């Protein structure tokens, strides 16, 4: 039970971190363009890695297809 909860929480934290980096782009862009672009790129990389790790794993992909995102 705890492995599932830990996995779900790590996915949520990673998704939130990637989204936060992307959402902060316009705010940071007013102060420092280079840091803003770095934040945007890192947010996109974090989200892409999360999708790759989630759907790249055959077992996780099968569970999502079979049971959905419950």
SULLIN-V426048 format. One line per field, one symbol per residue. phi: phi as a letter, one per 30 degrees, with the letter a starting at -180 (. if undefined). Layout:
phi = ???
//
This chain:
phi = .dddddddddddddddddddddddedddddcbddddddddddddddddddddddddddddddddddcicd
//
